[in-house]
Amino acid sequence: LPYGVRKMVEIARALCLGPRLILLDEPSSGLNPEETEDLSFWIEDINEELGITVVMVEHDMNLVNQVSDRVLALTDGAVIAVGTPVEIQNHPDVLRAYLGD
């Protein structure tokens, strides 16, 4: 199976257990833009249709902004901001940490 399909199968396998919470570690890593778009729909459906909470570690901010209600931004293991995607994008500590002064 192609890599992107294997990642979707991994998520589907986890869902077979009927979880209330699913943890995703860099789910878009290694995916092309089309596969990442498909993944975003999967994540939204998992949350909205199945009522499963999704906690995700992700560096693809487009994906984060598309599927997240709340975002927790870290730098060097420390929480620097918590909020909606828009709040995080405009948070001075986040801008400083990721873009510099």
Backbone as CSV, one residue per row, in Angstrom:
resi,resn,N_x,N_y,N_z,CA_x,CA_y,CA_z,C_x,C_y,C_z
1,LEU,0.838,-1.193,0.000,0.000,0.000,0.000,0.877,1.248,0.000
2,PRO,0.432,2.295,-0.674,1.169,3.563,-0.617,1.213,4.093,0.822
3,TYR,2.235,4.886,1.107,2.461,5.393,2.458,1.233,6.123,3.012
4,GLY,0.636,7.012,2.219,-0.522,7.765,2.692,-1.694,6.870,3.050
5,VAL,-1.916,5.834,2.263,-2.996,4.881,2.543,-2.690,4.110,3.823
6,ARG,-1.431,3.733,4.009,-1.051,3.019,5.240,-1.335,3.871,6.471
7,LYS,-1.061,5.182,6.381,-1.338,6.059,7.532,-2.832,6.089,7.844
8,MET,-3.660,6.140,6.807,-5.107,6.142,7.018,-5.555,4.808,7.631
9,VAL,-4.960,3.720,7.194,-5.288,2.403,7.753,-4.912,2.352,9.231
10,GLU,-3.772,2.952,9.592,-3.367,2.991,11.005,-4.414,3.712,11.849
11,ILE,-4.912,4.827,11.339,-5.939,5.575,12.068,-7.218,4.740,12.163
12,ALA,-7.605,4.112,11.062,-8.813,3.276,11.063,-8.690,2.128,12.062
13,ARG,-7.513,1.537,12.145,-7.298,0.446,13.110,-7.511,0.943,14.536
14,ALA,-7.003,2.135,14.828,-7.178,2.698,16.172,-8.656,2.948,16.462
15,LEU,-9.403,3.362,15.448,-10.823,3.646,15.638,-11.638,2.386,15.899
16,CYS,-11.161,1.242,15.443,-11.875,-0.027,15.655,-12.040,-0.359,17.133
17,LEU,-11.188,0.209,17.960,-11.246,-0.065,19.396,-12.298,0.777,20.115
18,GLY,-12.940,1.698,19.382,-13.984,2.525,19.974,-13.481,3.521,21.003
19,PRO,-12.395,4.235,20.711,-11.841,5.151,21.714,-12.692,6.411,21.883
20,ARG,-12.542,7.049,23.022,-13.137,8.373,23.237,-12.142,9.459,22.873
21,LEU,-10.861,9.061,22.790,-9.758,9.980,22.517,-8.786,9.286,21.577
22,ILE,-8.275,10.031,20.609,-7.245,9.492,19.727,-6.083,10.484,19.695
23,LEU,-4.878,9.960,19.809,-3.665,10.771,19.787,-2.981,10.588,18.445
24,LEU,-2.674,11.685,17.776,-2.008,11.636,16.477,-0.684,12.389,16.569
25,ASP,0.400,11.713,16.237,1.734,12.312,16.278,2.197,12.585,14.856
26,GLU,2.206,13.864,14.480,2.620,14.292,13.142,1.896,13.490,12.050
27,PRO,0.566,13.493,12.057,-0.157,12.654,11.098,0.077,13.021,9.636
28,SER,0.455,14.265,9.343,0.665,14.639,7.940,2.101,14.420,7.472
29,SER,2.956,13.976,8.362,4.354,13.742,8.000,4.449,12.730,6.858
30,GLY,5.127,13.110,5.799,5.327,12.223,4.659,4.172,12.179,3.677
31,LEU,3.126,12.958,3.922,1.981,12.968,3.018,2.111,14.092,2.000
32,ASN,1.585,13.865,0.811,1.550,14.938,-0.181,0.346,15.833,0.122
33,PRO,0.235,16.989,-0.538,-0.871,17.911,-0.227,-2.262,17.291,-0.377
34,GLU,-2.462,16.464,-1.392,-3.773,15.833,-1.577,-4.087,14.877,-0.430
35,GLU,-3.099,14.105,-0.006,-3.298,13.181,1.111,-3.540,13.942,2.411
36,THR,-2.845,15.071,2.585,-3.047,15.893,3.782,-4.459,16.463,3.803
37,GLU,-4.956,16.861,2.635,-6.332,17.358,2.538,-7.322,16.260,2.928
38,ASP,-7.103,15.041,2.420,-7.960,13.910,2.793,-7.894,13.663,4.297
39,LEU,-6.687,13.737,4.845,-6.494,13.535,6.283,-7.292,14.551,7.088
40,SER,-7.311,15.799,6.626,-8.045,16.832,7.362,-9.530,16.491,7.442
41,PHE,-10.084,15.957,6.356,-11.495,15.556,6.384,-11.709,14.392,7.341
42,TRP,-10.773,13.452,7.346,-10.859,12.317,8.275,-10.871,12.811,9.712
43,ILE,-9.937,13.711,10.036,-9.828,14.211,11.409,-11.108,14.940,11.811
44,GLU,-11.620,15.776,10.917,-12.863,16.486,11.219,-14.019,15.507,11.431
45,ASP,-14.114,14.487,10.586,-15.182,13.493,10.735,-15.037,12.687,12.022
46,ILE,-13.806,12.322,12.363,-13.568,11.584,13.607,-14.110,12.377,14.788
47,ASN,-13.841,13.670,14.775,-14.282,14.518,15.873,-15.776,14.819,15.808
48,GLU,-16.232,15.308,14.670,-17.612,15.792,14.570,-18.642,14.671,14.432
49,GLU,-18.364,13.687,13.603,-19.341,12.621,13.346,-19.300,11.522,14.406
50,LEU,-18.081,11.178,14.857,-17.941,10.088,15.825,-17.855,10.582,17.265
51,GLY,-17.673,11.898,17.449,-17.595,12.460,18.795,-16.328,12.090,19.540
52,ILE,-15.272,11.787,18.806,-14.001,11.398,19.419,-13.098,12.622,19.513
53,THR,-12.545,12.844,20.690,-11.590,13.926,20.878,-10.286,13.560,20.182
54,VAL,-9.726,14.512,19.443,-8.463,14.295,18.736,-7.418,15.230,19.329
55,VAL,-6.329,14.650,19.820,-5.180,15.419,20.293,-4.062,15.136,19.302
56,MET,-3.486,16.208,18.767,-2.553,16.048,17.665,-1.307,16.899,17.876
57,VAL,-0.150,16.302,17.636,1.108,17.040,17.544,1.350,17.219,16.057
58,GLU,1.492,18.459,15.612,1.606,18.699,14.169,2.337,20.007,13.901
59,HIS,3.202,20.000,12.896,3.915,21.205,12.490,3.308,21.856,11.249
60,ASP,2.423,21.167,10.555,1.761,21.723,9.372,0.644,22.646,9.856
61,MET,0.939,23.940,9.879,-0.014,24.890,10.445,-1.282,25.019,9.616
62,ASN,-1.217,24.732,8.324,-2.447,24.732,7.527,-3.405,23.661,8.035
63,LEU,-2.878,22.476,8.301,-3.704,21.392,8.842,-4.213,21.756,10.235
64,VAL,-3.331,22.269,11.072,-3.718,22.668,12.431,-4.863,23.679,12.376
65,ASN,-4.724,24.689,11.534,-5.755,25.720,11.441,-7.074,25.174,10.913
66,GLN,-7.002,24.187,10.046,-8.212,23.637,9.445,-9.006,22.762,10.407
67,VAL,-8.330,22.005,11.258,-9.045,20.997,12.056,-9.125,21.299,13.552
68,SER,-8.467,22.347,14.014,-8.355,22.562,15.464,-9.336,23.593,15.996
69,ASP,-9.892,23.278,17.158,-10.674,24.253,17.918,-9.762,25.007,18.877
70,ARG,-8.829,24.275,19.475,-7.889,24.840,20.444,-6.485,24.396,20.061
71,VAL,-5.532,25.286,20.267,-4.130,25.005,19.950,-3.290,25.349,21.167
72,LEU,-2.329,24.505,21.440,-1.366,24.739,22.507,-0.007,24.841,21.818
73,ALA,0.647,25.986,21.934,1.951,26.198,21.291,3.060,25.978,22.306
74,LEU,4.065,25.223,21.891,5.208,24.901,22.743,6.492,25.409,22.114
75,THR,7.439,25.727,22.960,8.803,25.953,22.513,9.724,25.411,23.589
76,ASP,10.655,24.590,23.187,11.578,23.935,24.121,10.839,23.219,25.249
77,GLY,9.684,22.636,24.927,8.918,21.869,25.905,8.062,22.695,26.843
78,ALA,8.091,24.006,26.703,7.304,24.887,27.572,6.105,25.452,26.806
79,VAL,4.964,25.515,27.483,3.765,26.102,26.883,3.954,27.609,26.805
80,ILE,3.781,28.159,25.601,3.899,29.612,25.460,2.564,30.272,25.128
81,ALA,1.585,29.484,24.675,0.277,30.062,24.374,-0.756,28.956,24.210
82,VAL,-1.991,29.286,24.573,-3.131,28.395,24.379,-4.269,29.254,23.853
83,GLY,-4.948,28.775,22.821,-6.066,29.535,22.285,-6.579,28.944,20.993
84,THR,-7.410,29.716,20.316,-7.898,29.302,19.003,-6.749,29.425,18.005
85,PRO,-6.881,28.819,16.832,-5.814,28.975,15.842,-5.493,30.436,15.527
86,VAL,-6.506,31.270,15.406,-6.269,32.691,15.110,-5.537,33.370,16.265
87,GLU,-5.938,33.070,17.497,-5.261,33.659,18.660,-3.794,33.248,18.701
88,ILE,-3.518,31.993,18.391,-2.138,31.507,18.412,-1.315,32.182,17.327
89,GLN,-1.873,32.318,16.133,-1.145,32.949,15.027,-0.742,34.377,15.345
90,ASN,-1.542,35.054,16.176,-1.281,36.457,16.486,-0.672,36.677,17.862
91,HIS,-0.409,35.613,18.592,0.112,35.732,19.950,1.564,36.216,19.905
92,PRO,1.898,37.282,20.658,3.256,37.835,20.594,4.351,36.844,20.989
93,ASP,4.083,35.979,21.964,5.102,35.000,22.368,5.342,33.956,21.276
94,VAL,4.288,33.593,20.570,4.428,32.634,19.464,5.198,33.281,18.322
95,LEU,4.839,34.494,17.981,5.547,35.206,16.911,7.023,35.361,17.250
96,ARG,7.309,35.696,18.488,8.696,35.866,18.929,9.455,34.540,18.856
97,ALA,8.826,33.467,19.311,9.491,32.160,19.348,9.759,31.604,17.956
98,TYR,8.836,31.816,17.037,8.957,31.192,15.722,9.470,32.115,14.630
99,LEU,9.330,33.415,14.820,9.787,34.354,13.797,10.913,35.253,14.276
100,GLY,11.185,35.257,15.563,12.235,36.110,16.123,11.717,37.502,16.414
101,ASP,12.570,38.279,17.027,12.174,39.658,17.399,12.206,40.592,16.218
